[in-house]
């Protein structure tokens, strides 16, 4: 299970070099292709089991070494408008990961401090037994007390998290983590489809020489590439959250498949198919801007509610 996340992380690291791509045609197409290339790796990460997820977090030394902490926007330049959906999702995911790891990290810090104090006390006692009197050892102990009192304790939210065992908190947040992975895939696919429609419209108006991107290239690399990724999400071996994402995007994938089957011939038919696809994307703006965010909110709400069941299962040791 954790191997899937490692693979997804390595894929994102390979794609991170193009995060600052310019807004011209080829560079943006490269960014969207990086997003599509990350879909199989994110699917593998979404299949991570609850014990594997808890085991992986237990091996994470600190919040700064978390998996979501190392992720970045895939489909657009970091400060562009198209990067806003991914940035919001990554912010929420990092917050969930912080809640999962903050209490555990503080417990580890406290254990290290206690071990360090025991080592210092044992060293002081050895030195006192060899070269110092009982009075000097007492003064050494009194000098050590203020040093311990200077240690700043954790904040109130982390103290509240420390009241519960870390595996229970992590089991509660495991379905939210998986749903965030699936929503990231949905954002990548929607952005790729929208950018494909936008570039097709630009090429139809200004021509391929000015935009630097041929219609056939846009159709094959972005539009058809997205539909193939959508069909892969609907396979039975995928996690249920991935299959739900594939289900809500299946209509546009079916439409593209019909257009390609009827008009997927020479350049003229590719041009006609690109025009029809662009008109369909413009006519269904309400589905992308209203329905999909509402469905994403319902998915996260379901994951938040079902987390209590997994927390009870972890508490019971099943």
BAKERO-785652 format. One record per atom (N, C-alpha, C): x, y, z; residue in three letters. Coordinates in steps of 0.2 Angstrom, whole numbers, padded with zeros to 4 digits, always signed. Layout:
XYZala...
// end
This chain:
+0004-0006+0000unk+0000+0000+0000unk+0004+0006+0000unk+0009+0007+0004unk+0013+0013+0005unk+0018+0013-0001unk+0019+0008-0005unk+0023+0008-0011unk+0020+0012-0016unk+0013+0012-0016unk+0009+0016-0021unk+0010+0023-0020unk+0010+0025-0014unk+0012+0032-0012unk+0019+0034-0014unk+0024+0030-0013unk+0030+0031-0015unk+0031+0032-0022unk+0027+0028-0026unk+0028+0029-0033unk+0024+0035-0035unk+0019+0037-0032unk+0015+0043-0034unk+0020+0049-0032unk+0024+0049-0027unk+0028+0054-0025unk+0034+0055-0030unk+0036+0049-0032unk+0042+0049-0037unk+0039+0052-0044unk+0033+0050-0046unk+0031+0053-0052unk+0030+0061-0051unk+0027+0063-0046unk+0026+0070-0045unk+0033+0074-0045unk+0038+0071-0042unk+0045+0074-0042unk+0047+0075-0049unk+0046+0070-0053unk+0048+0070-0060unk+0045+0076-0064unk+0039+0077-0061unk+0035+0082-0065unk+0036+0089-0062unk+0039+0089-0056unk+0039+0096-0053unk+0044+0101-0057unk+0048+0098-0061unk+0053+0103-0064unk+0049+0108-0069unk+0043+0106-0071unk+0039+0110-0076unk+0034+0114-0072unk+0034+0115-0066unk+0029+0119-0063unk+0029+0126-0065unk+0035+0129-0067unk+0035+0136-0069unk+0035+0137-0076unk+0031+0132-0080unk+0031+0133-0087unk+0027+0139-0089unk+0029+0142-0095unk+0026+0148-0097unk+0019+0146-0100unk+0015+0151-0102unk+0008+0150-0104unk+0008+0149-0111unk+0013+0148-0115unk+0012+0146-0122unk+0010+0139-0123unk+0008+0138-0130unk+0005+0131-0131unk+0009+0125-0129unk+0015+0124-0132unk+0019+0118-0130unk+0020+0117-0123unk+0022+0123-0119unk+0024+0122-0112unk+0018+0120-0108unk+0012+0123-0110unk+0006+0121-0106unk+0003+0114-0108unk+0004+0112-0114unk+0003+0105-0116unk+0007+0100-0112unk+0013+0102-0111unk+0018+0098-0107unk+0016+0097-0100unk+0013+0103-0097unk+0011+0103-0090unk+0005+0098-0090unk+0000+0098-0094unk-0006+0094-0094unk-0004+0087-0095unk+0001+0085-0099unk+0003+0078-0100unk+0006+0076-0094unk+0009+0080-0090unk+0012+0078-0084unk+0007+0076-0079unk+0001+0080-0079unk-0004+0078-0075unk-0007+0072-0077unk-0008+0070-0083unk-0011+0064-0085unk-0006+0058-0083unk+0000+0059-0084unk+0005+0054-0082unk+0005+0052-0075unk+0002+0057-0071unk+0002+0056-0063unk-0004+0052-0061unk-0009+0051-0066unk-0015+0047-0064unk-0014+0040-0062unk-0010+0036-0066unk-0009+0029-0063unk-0006+0029-0056unk-0001+0034-0055unk+0002+0034-0049unk-0002+0036-0043unk-0007+0040-0044unk-0012+0042-0039unk-0017+0037-0038unk-0018+0033-0043unk-0023+0027-0042unk-0020+0022-0038unk-0013+0021-0039unk-0010+0016-0034unk-0010+0019-0027unk-0009+0025-0026unk-0009+0028-0020unk-0016+0027-0016unk-0021+0028-0020unk-0028+0028-0018unk-0030+0021-0015unk-0026+0016-0018unk-0028+0009-0016unk-0024+0007-0009unk-0021+0012-0006unk-0017+0010+0000unk-0022+0008+0005unk-0021+0003+0009unk-0026+0000+0014unk-0025+0004+0020unk-0030+0003+0025unk-0029+0007+0031unk-0023+0005+0035unk-0022-0001+0036unk-0016-0003+0040unk-0010-0001+0037unk-0009-0001+0030unk-0003+0002+0027unk-0003+0009+0027unk-0008+0013+0027unk-0008+0020+0028unk-0006+0022+0035unk-0008+0018+0040unk-0006+0020+0047unk+0001+0018+0048unk+0003+0012+0045unk+0010+0010+0046unk+0015+0015+0043unk+0013+0018+0037unk+0017+0023+0033unk+0018+0029+0037unk+0012+0031+0040unk+0012+0037+0044unk+0017+0036+0051unk+0016+0030+0053unk+0020+0029+0059unk+0028+0029+0058unk+0030+0028+0052unk+0037+0028+0050unk+0039+0035+0047unk+0034+0040+0047unk+0036+0047+0045unk+0038+0051+0051unk+0044+0053+0051unk+0047+0056+0057unk+0044+0063+0059unk+0042+0067+0054unk+0039+0073+0056unk+0034+0075+0051unk+0031+0081+0052unk+0026+0084+0048unk+0029+0086+0041unk+0035+0089+0042unk+0039+0091+0036unk+0041+0086+0031unk+0041+0079+0034unk+0043+0074+0029unk+0036+0070+0027unk+0031+0073+0028unk+0024+0070+0025unk+0024+0070+0018unk+0020+0065+0015unk+0019+0064+0008unk+0016+0070+0005unk+0010+0073+0007unk+0007+0079+0004unk+0011+0085+0005unk+0016+0085+0010unk+0020+0091+0010unk+0024+0092+0004unk+0026+0086+0001unk+0031+0087-0005unk+0027+0087-0011unk+0021+0087-0011unk+0017+0088-0018unk+0016+0095-0020unk+0015+0096-0026unk+0014+0103-0029unk+0010+0102-0035unk+0008+0108-0038unk+0003+0108-0043unk+0006+0105-0049unk+0002+0101-0053unk+0004+0097-0059unk+0002+0100-0065unk-0004+0103-0066unk-0007+0105-0072unk-0006+0112-0074unk-0003+0116-0070unk-0002+0123-0072unk+0003+0126-0068unk+0005+0132-0070unk+0010+0136-0067unk+0008+0138-0060unk+0012+0138-0055unk+0010+0138-0048unk+0005+0144-0046unk+0007+0150-0049unk+0003+0156-0048unk-0002+0158-0053unk-0004+0153-0057unk-0009+0155-0062unk-0016+0153-0060unk-0021+0155-0063unk-0028+0154-0061unk-0030+0147-0062unk-0027+0143-0067unk-0029+0136-0067unk-0026+0132-0062unk-0021+0135-0058unk-0018+0131-0052unk-0022+0132-0046unk-0027+0136-0046unk-0031+0138-0040unk-0035+0131-0037unk-0038+0127-0041unk-0041+0121-0038unk-0036+0116-0035unk-0031+0115-0039unk-0026+0111-0036unk-0023+0114-0029unk-0021+0120-0029unk-0018+0123-0023unk-0023+0123-0017unk-0030+0123-0018unk-0034+0123-0013unk-0034+0115-0010unk-0035+0111-0015unk-0034+0104-0013unk-0028+0102-0009unk-0022+0104-0011unk-0016+0103-0008unk-0016+0106-0001unk-0019+0112+0000unk-0019+0115+0006unk-0023+0111+0011unk-0029+0108+0009unk-0033+0104+0013unk-0030+0098+0015unk-0027+0095+0010unk-0023+0088+0011unk-0017+0089+0016unk-0014+0095+0015unk-0008+0096+0020unk-0011+0097+0027unk-0017+0100+0028unk-0020+0101+0034unk-0022+0094+0037unk-0025+0090+0033unk-0026+0083+0036unk-0020+0079+0038unk-0015+0080+0034unk-0009+0076+0036unk-0006+0079+0042unk-0006+0086+0043unk-0004+0089+0049unk-0007+0086+0055unk-0014+0086+0055unk-0018+0083+0060unk-0016+0076+0062unk-0014+0072+0056unk-0012+0065+0057unk-0006+0064+0060unk-0001+0069+0059unk+0006+0068+0061unk+0008+0072+0067unk+0004+0078+0069unk+0006+0083+0074unk+0007+0080+0081unk+0002+0076+0083unk+0002+0073+0089unk+0007+0068+0090unk+0008+0064+0085unk+0013+0058+0085unk+0020+0062+0085unk+0021+0067+0081unk+0028+0070+0081unk+0029+0073+0088unk+0024+0076+0092unk+0025+0079+0098unk+0027+0073+0103unk+0024+0068+0103unk+0025+0062+0107unk+0032+0060+0106unk+0034+0059+0100unk+0041+0057+0098unk+0046+0062+0101unk+0045+0069+0101unk+0049+0074+0103unk+0050+0073+0111unk+0044+0072+0114unk+0044+0071+0121unk+0048+0065+0124unk+0047+0060+0120unk+0051+0054+0121unk+0059+0055+0120unk+0061+0059+0115unk+0068+0060+0114unk+0070+0065+0120unk+0066+0070+0122unk+0068+0074+0127unk+0069+0070+0134unk+0065+0066+0135unk+0065+0062+0141unk+0071+0057+0141unk+0073+0054+0135unk+0078+0050+0134unk+0085+0054+0135unk+0085+0060+0133unk+0091+0065+0133unk+0092+0067+0141unk+0086+0068+0144unk+0087+0070+0151unk+0089+0064+0155unk+0087+0058+0154unk+0090+0052+0157unk+0097+0051+0156unk+0099+0052+0150unk+0106+0051+0148unk+0110+0056+0152unk+0108+0062+0152unk+0112+0068+0155unk+0112+0066+0163unk+0106+0064+0166unk+0106+0062+0173unk+0111+0056+0174unk+0111+0051+0170unk+0116+0046+0171unk+0123+0048+0171unk+0124+0052+0166unk+0131+0055+0165unk+0133+0059+0171unk+0128+0063+0173unk+0130+0067+0179unk+0131+0063+0185unk+0127+0058+0186unk+0128+0053+0192unk+0135+0050+0192unk+0137+0048+0186unk+0143+0045+0185unk+0149+0049+0187unk+0148+0056+0184unk+0154+0060+0186unk+0154+0062+0193unk+0148+0062+0196unk+0148+0064+0203unk+0150+0058+0208unk+0149+0052+0206unk+0152+0047+0210unk+0159+0046+0209unk+0162+0049+0204unk+0169+0048+0203unk+0173+0054+0207unk+0171+0060+0205unk+0175+0066+0207unk+0172+0071+0211unk+0165+0070+0213unk+0162+0076+0217unk+0159+0073+0223unk+0157+0078+0227unk+0154+0076+0234unk+0146+0076+0233unk+0143+0074+0238unk+0136+0074+0238unk+0133+0082+0238unk+0137+0086+0240unk+0134+0093+0240unk+0135+0096+0233unk+0140+0094+0230unk+0141+0097+0223unk+0136+0094+0218unk+0134+0087+0220unk+0129+0084+0215unk+0122+0087+0217unk+0121+0089+0223unk+0114+0093+0224unk+0114+0099+0221unk+0119+0103+0221unk+0119+0109+0217unk+0119+0108+0210unk+0121+0103+0207unk+0121+0102+0200unk+0113+0100+0198unk+0110+0096+0203unk+0103+0095+0202unk+0099+0101+0202unk+0100+0106+0206unk+0096+0112+0207unk+0098+0116+0201unk+0104+0116+0198unk+0105+0120+0192unk+0102+0117+0186unk+0100+0110+0186unk+0097+0107+0180unk+0090+0109+0179unk+0086+0110+0185unk+0079+0111+0185unk+0077+0117+0181unk+0080+0123+0181unk+0078+0128+0177unk+0079+0127+0170unk+0084+0123+0168unk+0085+0121+0161unk+0079+0117+0158unk+0076+0113+0162unk+0070+0109+0160unk+0064+0113+0160unk+0063+0118+0164unk+0057+0122+0164unk+0057+0127+0158unk+0063+0128+0155unk+0063+0132+0149unk+0060+0129+0143unk+0059+0123+0143unk+0056+0119+0137unk+0049+0121+0136unk+0047+0124+0130unk+0041+0126+0128unk+0036+0120+0127unk+0030+0120+0130unk+0026+0115+0128unk+0022+0115+0122unk+0019+0110+0120unk+0015+0111+0113unk+0009+0115+0114unk+0006+0118+0108unk+0000+0122+0108unk-0006+0118+0110unk-0011+0122+0112unk-0017+0119+0114unk-0020+0114+0109unk-0021+0115+0102unk-0023+0110+0098unk-0019+0104+0098unk-0013+0104+0098unk-0009+0098+0098unk-0009+0094+0105unk-0010+0098+0110unk-0012+0095+0116unk-0018+0091+0116unk-0023+0093+0112unk-0030+0090+0111unk-0029+0084+0107unk-0025+0084+0102unk-0023+0078+0098unk-0019+0073+0102unk-0015+0075+0106unk-0011+0070+0110unk-0016+0066+0115unk-0022+0069+0116unk-0026+0065+0121unk-0029+0058+0117unk-0028+0058+0111unk-0030+0052+0107unk-0024+0048+0104unk-0024+0042+0104unk-0019+0038+0101unk-0018+0040+0093unk-0012+0041+0091unk-0011+0043+0084unk-0014+0038+0079unk-0014+0031+0080unk-0017+0027+0075unk-0025+0028+0074unk-0028+0030+0080unk-0035+0031+0079unk-0037+0037+0075unk-0033+0043+0076unk-0034+0049+0072unk-0032+0047+0065unk-0027+0044+0064unk-0025+0042+0057unk-0030+0038+0053unk-0033+0033+0057unk-0039+0029+0054unk-0045+0033+0053unk-0046+0038+0057unk-0052+0042+0056unk-0051+0046+0049unk-0045+0049+0048unk-0043+0053+0042unk-0041+0049+0036unk-0041+0042+0037unk-0039+0038+0031unk-0044+0039+0025unk-0050+0038+0026unk-0055+0039+0020unk-0054+0046+0017unk-0053+0051+0021unk-0053+0058+0018unk-0046+0059+0014unk-0041+0055+0016unk-0035+0055+0012unk-0036+0052+0005unk-0039+0046+0005unk-0041+0043-0001unk-0045+0047-0005unk-0050+0050-0003unk-0055+0055-0007unk-0051+0061-0009unk-0046+0063-0006unk-0043+0069-0008unk-0038+0067-0014unk-0035+0061-0014unk-0032+0058-0020unk-0036+0058-0026unk-0042+0055-0025unk-0047+0054-0030unk-0049+0061-0033unk-0050+0066-0029unk-0052+0073-0031unk-0046+0076-0035unk-0040+0075-0033unk-0035+0077-0036unk-0035+0075-0044unk-0036+0068-0044unk-0037+0065-0051unk-0042+0069-0055unk-0048+0070-0052unk-0054+0073-0055unk-0052+0080-0057unk-0048+0084-0053unk-0046+0091-0055unk-0041+0090-0061unk-0037+0086-0061unk-0032+0085-0066unk-0036+0084-0073unk-0040+0079-0073unk-0044+0078-0079unk-0048+0083-0081unk-0052+0087-0077unk-0056+0092-0079unk-0052+0098-0082unk-0046+0100-0078unk-0042+0105-0081unk-0039+0103-0088unk-0037+0097-0089unk-0035+0095-0095unk-0040+0095-0101unk-0046+0093-0099unk-0051+0094-0104unk-0053+0101-0106unk-0053+0105-0100unk-0055+0112-0102unk-0049+0116-0105unk-0043+0114-0104unk-0038+0117-0107unk-0037+0115-0114unk-0039+0108-0115unk-0039+0106-0122unk-0045+0109-0126unk-0050+0111-0123unk-0056+0114-0127unk-0053+0121-0128unk-0050+0125-0124unk-0048+0131-0124unk-0042+0132-0130unk-0038+0127-0130unk-0033+0127-0135unk-0035+0126-0142unk-0040+0121-0142unk-0044+0120-0149unk-0047+0126-0151unk-0050+0130-0147unk-0054+0136-0149unk-0049+0141-0152unk-0043+0142-0148unk-0038+0146-0150unk-0035+0144-0157unk-0034+0138-0158unk-0031+0135-0164unk-0036+0136-0170unk-0043+0135-0168unk-0048+0136-0174unk-0048+0144-0176unk-0047+0148-0171unk-0048+0155-0173unk-0041+0158-0176unk-0035+0157-0173unk-0029+0160-0175unk-0025+0155-0179unk-0026+0149-0179unk-0022+0145-0183unk-0016+0141-0179unk-0014+0136-0182unk-0009+0132-0178unk-0002+0135-0178unk+0000+0140-0183unk+0006+0143-0183unk+0007+0148-0177unk+0001+0151-0176unk+0002+0157-0171unk+0001+0153-0164unk-0003+0148-0163unk-0003+0145-0156unk+0002+0140-0155unk+0005+0138-0160unk+0011+0133-0159unk+0008+0126-0157unk+0002+0124-0159unk-0001+0118-0157unk-0006+0116-0162unk-0005+0110-0165unk-0010+0108-0170unk-0016+0105-0167unk-0021+0105-0171unk-0028+0102-0168unk-0027+0094-0167unk-0024+0091-0171unk-0023+0084-0170unk-0019+0082-0164unk-0014+0086-0163unk-0010+0085-0157unk-0014+0086-0150unk-0018+0092-0150unk-0022+0093-0144unk-0027+0088-0144unk-0030+0085-0149unk-0035+0080-0149unk-0032+0074-0146unk-0026+0072-0148unk-0024+0065-0147unk-0021+0065-0140unk-0017+0071-0138unk-0013+0071-0132unk-0017+0073-0126unk-0022+0077-0127unk-0025+0080-0121unk-0033+0077-0120unk-0036+0078-0126unk-0043+0076-0126unk-0044+0068-0126unk-0041+0065-0130unk-0041+0057-0130unk-0037+0054-0124unk-0032+0058-0122unk-0028+0055-0117unk-0032+0056-0110unk-0036+0061-0110unk-0040+0061-0104unk-0046+0056-0104unk-0049+0055-0110unk-0054+0050-0110unk-0051+0043-0108unk-0045+0041-0110unk-0042+0035-0109unk-0041+0034-0101unk-0039+0040-0098unk-0038+0040-0091unk-0044+0039-0087unk-0050+0042-0090unk-0056+0041-0087unk-0059+0034-0087unk-0058+0031-0093unk-0060+0024-0094unk-0055+0019-0089unk-0049+0021-0088unk-0045+0017-0083unk-0047+0018-0076unk-0050+0023-0074unk-0053+0024-0067unk-0059+0020-0066unk-0063+0018-0071unk-0069+0014-0071unk-0067+0007-0070unk-0061+0004-0070unk-0060-0003-0070unk-0061-0006-0063unk-0063-0012-0063unk-0065-0015-0056unk-0060-0015-0051unk-0053-0015-0053unk-0048-0016-0048unk-0046-0009-0045unk-0049-0004-0047unk-0048+0003-0044unk-0052+0003-0038unk-0049+0008-0033unk-0053+0010-0027unk-0059+0013-0029unk-0064+0012-0024unk-0071+0014-0025unk-0071+0022-0027unk-0067+0026-0023unk-0067+0033-0024unk-0064+0035-0031unk-0060+0031-0034unk-0057+0032-0041unk-0063+0030-0046unk-0067+0025-0044unk-0072+0023-0049unk-0078+0028-0049unk-0079+0031-0043unk-0084+0036-0043unk-0082+0042-0047unk-0075+0044-0047unk-0073+0050-0051unk-0074+0048-0059unk-0072+0042-0060unk-0073+0040-0067unk-0080+0040-0069unk-0085+0038-0065unk-0092+0038-0066unk-0094+0045-0068unk-0093+0050-0064unk-0095+0057-0065unk-0092+0060-0071unk-0086+0057-0074unk-0083+0060-0080unk-0085+0056-0086unk-0088+0050-0085unk-0089+0045-0090unk-0093+0048-0096unk-0098+0053-0095unk-0102+0056-0101unk-0098+0059-0106unk-0093+0063-0103unk-0089+0067-0108unk-0084+0062-0112unk-0082+0057-0108unk-0078+0052-0111unk-0081+0048-0117unk-0088+0047-0115unk-0092+0043-0120unk-0093+0048-0127unk-0094+0054-0125unk-0095+0059-0131unk-0089+0059-0135unk-0083+0060-0132unk-0077+0060-0136unk-0076+0054-0140unk-0077+0048-0137unk-0077+0042-0140unk-0081+0041-0146unk-0087+0044-0146unk-0092+0044-0152unk-0089+0049-0157unk-0087+0054-0155unk-0084+0059-0160unk-0078+0056-0164unk-0074+0053-0160unk-0068+0050-0163unk-0070+0044-0167unk-0075+0040-0165unk-0077+0035-0170unk-0080+0037-0176unk-0084+0043-0176unk-0087+0045-0182unk-0083+0050-0186unk-0079+0054-0183unk-0075+0059-0186unk-0068+0059-0185unk-0065+0053-0182unk-0058+0053-0181unk-0054+0050-0187unk-0054+0054-0193unk-0051+0052-0199unk-0045+0057-0200unk-0046+0061-0206unk-0041+0066-0208unk-0042+0072-0204unk-0038+0077-0206unk-0037+0083-0203unk-0044+0087-0203unk-0048+0086-0208unk-0054+0090-0208unk-0059+0087-0203unk-0059+0080-0202unk-0064+0077-0197unk-0061+0079-0190unk-0055+0079-0189unk-0052+0081-0183unk-0054+0088-0181unk-0054+0093-0186unk-0056+0100-0185unk-0063+0100-0183unk-0067+0096-0187unk-0075+0096-0185unk-0076+0093-0178unk-0072+0088-0176unk-0073+0085-0170unk-0071+0090-0164unk-0066+0093-0166unk-0063+0098-0161unk-0068+0104-0160unk-0072+0106-0165unk-0077+0111-0165unk-0083+0109-0161unk-0085+0103-0162unk-0091+0100-0158unk-0089+0099-0151unk-0083+0097-0149unk-0081+0096-0143unk-0080+0102-0139unk-0078+0107-0142unk-0077+0114-0139unk-0084+0117-0137unk-0089+0116-0142unk-0096+0118-0141unk-0099+0114-0135unk-0098+0108-0135unk-0101+0104-0129unk-0098+0106-0123unk-0091+0107-0122unk-0088+0110-0116unk-0091+0117-0114unk-0092+0121-0119unk-0095+0127-0117unk-0103+0127-0115unk-0106+0122-0118unk-0113+0122-0116unk-0114+0118-0110unk-0110+0114-0107unk-0110+0111-0101unk-0106+0114-0096unk-0105+0120-0096unk-0101+0124-0091unk-0104+0123-0084unk-0111+0122-0083unk-0114+0122-0077unk-0112+0115-0074unk-0111+0110-0078unk-0109+0104-0075unk-0102+0104-0072unk-0097+0107-0075unk-0090+0108-0072unk-0090+0113-0067unk-0094+0118-0067unk-0093+0124-0062unk-0098+0123-0056unk-0103+0119-0057unk-0108+0119-0051unk-0109+0111-0049unk-0110+0107-0053unk-0112+0100-0051unk-0106+0096-0048unk-0100+0097-0052unk-0094+0093-0049unk-0092+0096-0043unk-0091+0103-0041unk-0089+0105-0034unk-0094+0102-0029unk-0101+0102-0031unk-0106+0099-0026unk-0105+0092-0025unk-0103+0088-0030unk-0102+0081-0029unk-0096+0080-0025unk-0091+0084-0026unk-0084+0083-0022unk-0086+0085-0015unk-0090+0090-0014unk-0091+0091-0007unk-0095+0086-0003unk-0100+0082-0007unk-0103+0077-0004unk-0098+0071-0003unk-0094+0070-0008unk-0089+0064-0007unk-0085+0066+0000unk-0082+0072+0001unk-0078+0073+0007unk-0083+0073+0013unk-0089+0075+0012unk-0093+0074+0018unk-0094+0067+0020unk-0095+0063+0015unk-0096+0055+0016unk-0090+0052+0019unk-0084+0054+0017unk-0078+0052+0020unk-0077+0054+0027unk-0079+0060+0028unk-0078+0063+0035unk-0083+0059+0040unk-0089+0058+0038unk-0094+0054+0042unk-0092+0047+0043unk-0089+0044+0038unk-0087+0037+0038unk-0081+0036+0042unk-0077+0041+0043unk-0070+0040+0047unk-0071+0038+0054unk-0077+0039+0057unk-0079+0037+0064unk-0079+0029+0064unk-0082+0026+0059unk-0082+0019+0058unk-0075+0016+0058unk-0070+0019+0054unk-0064+0016+0054unk-0060+0017+0060unk-0061+0023+0064unk-0058+0025+0070unk-0060+0019+0075unk-0067+0018+0075unk-0069+0013+0080unk-0066+0006+0079unk-0065+0004+0072unk-0062-0002+0070unk-0055-0002+0073unk-0051+0003+0072unk-0044+0003+0074unk-0044+0003+0082unk-0049+0006+0085unk-0049+0006+0093unk-0050-0001+0095unk-0055-0004+0092unk-0056-0011+0094unk-0051-0016+0092unk-0046-0014+0088unk-0040-0018+0086unk-0042-0024+0081unk-0047-0022+0077unk-0049-0027+0072unk-0045-0026+0066unk
// end
